[in-house]
Amino acid sequence: MPGFLDPLVNPKPIKDTTAMASTWHHPQLGCFVRISGKYWRGLINAPAFDAFAHVGRRRADRPPPGKYKLELAGAKGASAPLPEAVDLAESLVATQSALVPKVTAALWADFNGQDHDCGVWWHNNLAGVIESAGVPLTGPDDILPLLRLDDIIVLDSADASPLTQPVIYLGFRALFEEEHGLAVLTDSQHILGTGFHGEAVPYGFKFR
């Protein structure tokens, strides 16, 4: 399945920023630095996401820190991120506690073949998820220790295609999918799609 996020998973800093501002400050979200022609990166306080408590096998892994990288879409040449991307980020921070159980509820429904088919192997395959994770799963809360949030990116409408509006991309490490990881698309209020890290697409979308 092709991914629409691939160029953004590991964006490279631009070499020449002489023609545009390289930093931007938000009173609540903090300081952001331009990392590409149109994306900005900062560090936000989001302790509710520490509920995703998976700690991997790497030596550098530690329990979740309460602070997370946030990348915001902007326009090339602009001195700040897009206002609609900032609005989504503000909403994400404000609703972080409510969003956590929405993520696990959506995945639990996916594992049990309910609601939307995300198009990957774990749909309607709870037994396979349990076998891969090596732990019992009896409900949505049991998913929390299987995930670790690594990436929060507010995509613009171009990078969020086929969606026609900006969307929040949450990228996770997952104990049951260590090779590809897992991603969730959200508007901070609803879960809009799930899939492999770098390849999540909106519910109902089919590649031709």
SULURGI-V624476 format. One record per run of one state. SS is the DSSP state (h for helix, s for strand, l for the rest). FROM is the first residue (numbers start at 1). TO is the last residue. If there is no record, write none. Layout:
SS/FROM/TO, SS/FROM/TO
This chain:
l/1/5, h/6/9, l/10/22, s/23/26, l/27/29, s/30/34, l/35/38, s/39/45, l/46/46, h/47/51, l/52/66, s/67/74, l/75/80, s/81/81, l/82/82, h/83/94, l/95/95, h/96/111, l/112/125, h/126/133, l/134/139, h/140/146, s/147/155, l/156/166, s/167/174, l/175/181, s/182/186, l/187/190, s/191/195, l/196/200, s/201/202, l/203/208
